Each structure stands twice: as structure tokens, then as C-alpha cells.
Amino acid sequence: MSRETGDAPFLPYGRQTLDDEDLAAVREVLGSDWLTTGPKVDAFEEALAEIAGTRHAVAVSNGTAALHAAMFALDIGPADEVIVPAITFAASANCVIYQGGRPVFADVEADSLLIDPADVERKITPATRAIVAVDYAGQPCDYDRLEALAETHGLDLVCDACHALGGGYHGRSVGSLGRLSTFSFHPVKPVTTAEGGAITTDDDALAQRLRIFRNHGITTDHRQRAEQGAWFYEMVELGYNYRLSDLHCALGLSQLRKLRQFTERRQALARRYDEAFAERPRVGTLRVADGIEHAYHLYVVKLGRQIRSGGGSHDDRMVGYALAARRNEIFSRLRDAGIGVNVHYVPVHLHPYYREHLGTGPGLCPVAEAAYERILSLPMFPSMDDADVDRVVEALDQAIDRSLAEDTP
Ligand SMILES: *Cc1c(COP(=O)(O)O)cnc(C)c1O
């Protein structure tokens, strides 16, 4: 790691884990006949579909392209509304706008920061076509309730599973929940292809449309034509070049072999954080539901004890408020100590683009807005060791102590 602070290395909130096998896999492709859309794409898609437990996986150039492709395959258009959670990466909502549709923001649950099915229900109108459920931090959403809502109201359920590859919900794999699931293989995500993304689905017709969409709307790819000795092709939809290369897919295939091991390491690190914070009432952790296999892309804490209505003593609440007000300061103190904390995310409806174009703003999703003030993502990646977790916990203790000391009159 490049940035050094004293003798302790800078700990980012997330980073890739690569080994010699990964490098060899990429090198092999560089010496082969196919640099893009060759056999590694097929092999990567098969391996991903196997993990997701779906009939199809379609690799695309990044997670945002995967979301765009999902909206395209579902024919989201200008008359349509799609419900998305307020706390997510902007791409979860932007994809609706790419198709001319309107994202409608649903609030999150205070204790898990996952999309709140009760608020989803309130936001459904005759124009609603789909729900994008985001498995925030790596925890699958409440799919029992979301599936029931989708069924009752005739909506498509899309899972933005960019955080959750390797996770599960009551014995079902992430990737098989919802009609379409999207993934990102950015370096901080559960496995990486540098840049990359994919969509998984059991639906043959949707998979076919996704494949056409990623290749300019053309019905065959260049390898299929080469194999058939044919030159003729037809463009039947307006697609894009959203292909993922054989180089990327070779890396992804090698990474997928280690997914189980990565996930288990993330879970072990999370348990260590959980144990530390169980004894530290000033730091709240997110609720994990029963029956969940959590992929722990992120480990998110909420400064101040969980403040539930009617719960917690007056003192707890005062510490909670004091710490929320000091989040940015605690963030800076941690960064100064070489701890690469982050904030996931600025609620999407508070971004200037959304305020200007959709007229959103404060008050629309109050739970998300309040949580946003208090959250911090702590370092979480498979090559961290237990001592790294202890160092983060100690640095957080010190940052909180100093911030509270400054508050005392
Ligand atoms: C990373 C991410 C994306 C976008 O993926 P890219 O590969 O960076 O385009 C979309 N949604 C969520 C929830 C993400 O975390």
C-alpha cells in the first residue's frame, strides 16, 4: 500500500485481493487468439450462473451497464416509474433515467438501511413498473415482503446485488432473487475484473435481450460469425458496446474460484468488529436478519447508540446526537490515523442532479437522511488481518473520545 502513516500502512475501506493465479490467467489470454468476446466470456458467465443458481449470466462492461441493460430488458420507458432506495450508489437510480423513466425514492429501514417494504408500498402508483432492491453492504433485502409486493402489484423485481455476490437469503443464492440481478466487479466489490459487471436471470427471453443490448443491438457476435464463416448480421435494437473482454473475464473466472474463501474471511472480520462494538455502546452496528448469508462488501457503523423510538436512556440519546453532529470530524480523525473510512452513501435524492431534474430534496426520505449523518464504512477486505480490525476499533475509540471531549463545556 502506497500511503504510509507513521509505521502503520494506510488501510483503505476496500481493495482487491489478487494472487499469482489471477495474473497467470490474464497473461494466458494475452497470448491467445481472443482478446475480447472469446471463450473466457462464456466460461466466466457459466461459473457466475452456477454460483447464482440461475440459467443465465450475461457479462457486461461494468455494474452500471448491468443496471442499464436490466432496465432495457424490462422495457422501462418514459411513462414508467421505478422504485429505488434512497441509500445506494447513484447508478441504481440513474439506470431508470437512461431509459427515460422516473426513479421514485423509497426510504430505508433505520436498523438495517435496506429498502423499507412498507415505504415501497406507499410509493406504488399506477405508473410503477419495477422495484430495484439494493442488497446494501452485502445483506440481501427482505425479499419475502418485496416479492409479495411485486406479485400483488404486477411489478418486476430487480436486485442490485453489486454488494452481495456470495451471499444468500433463506438458502437461496444472491443472483437468483428477483427477475434480474446485477453485479459489479469493480476492485472493491466481492470479486474483481478491474471494471466489469453482469446480470443473472432464469428468463431465456430476457437473457437474449441482454446479450443483444450489450453488443449494439446486433443479433450475433463476431465469434459466432467467424465460426459460421458468415458476414451478414442485423441490428434489431438500439444497443451499446457494453461488452466485457476475455482479459477481464479470465481474471473474473480466477477470482470466482476464491469467492467462497473471500466471503468467509469477510464474515470473520465482521464477527470481530461485531464483538468489539457489542461492548461499545457509542457505536451502533446494522441489524442482520435471520436466515441471511451476509456478503459484507461493507462494514457500516452508526455513530451513537441505536436510537429507537422510546428506547435508550436520555444519556445514550445525547451521546448519539453529539456523535452524529461530529461524524465529519470523526471521519477526518480516522483518515489522519491512516484508517480509510468512507460514507456509503449520500442519499441519492439529495444530489444536485436529482434536486434539479426531479425536484427531490430533504424530507423525502427522513430515515435515510438521518442515518446518512451518522454512518461510517470501516475497512473491510479479505486480506485484512485481525490486528487491522483491532487497530480500526482503537482508532475509532480515540476519535470519539477526542470529539466528545471537545463537546464538554
Ligand atoms: C458499484 C455499484 C454499482 C455500479 O457498479 P460499477 O461497476 O462501478 O459501474 C451499482 N450499484 C451499486 C449498489 C454499487 O455498489
The ligand as an SDF file (V2000), in Angstrom:
LIG
                    3D

 15 15  0  0  0  0  0  0  0  0999 V2000
  -20.5940   -0.4240   -7.5190 C   0  0  0  0  0  0  0  0  0  0  0  0
  -22.0680   -0.2880   -7.6200 C   0  0  0  0  0  0  0  0  0  0  0  0
  -22.7310   -0.0180   -8.8280 C   0  0  0  0  0  0  0  0  0  0  0  0
  -22.0130    0.3450  -10.0900 C   0  0  0  0  0  0  0  0  0  0  0  0
  -21.0570   -0.5490  -10.4960 O   0  0  0  0  0  0  0  0  0  0  0  0
  -19.8630   -0.0460  -11.4630 P   0  0  0  0  0  0  0  0  0  0  0  0
  -19.2000   -1.3370  -11.8380 O   0  0  0  0  0  0  0  0  0  0  0  0
  -18.9890    0.8460  -10.6540 O   0  0  0  0  0  0  0  0  0  0  0  0
  -20.4800    0.6420  -12.6210 O   0  0  0  0  0  0  0  0  0  0  0  0
  -24.1130   -0.0060   -8.8180 C   0  0  0  0  0  0  0  0  0  0  0  0
  -24.8220   -0.2170   -7.6860 N   0  0  0  0  0  0  0  0  0  0  0  0
  -24.2190   -0.4430   -6.5050 C   0  0  0  0  0  0  0  0  0  0  0  0
  -25.0610   -0.6850   -5.3040 C   0  0  0  0  0  0  0  0  0  0  0  0
  -22.8270   -0.4720   -6.4390 C   0  0  0  0  0  0  0  0  0  0  0  0
  -22.2320   -0.6600   -5.2510 O   0  0  0  0  0  0  0  0  0  0  0  0
  1  2  1  0
  2  3  1  0
  2 14  2  0
  3  4  1  0
  3 10  2  0
  4  5  1  0
  5  6  1  0
  6  7  2  0
  6  8  1  0
  6  9  1  0
 10 11  1  0
 11 12  2  0
 12 13  1  0
 12 14  1  0
 14 15  1  0
M  END
$$$$
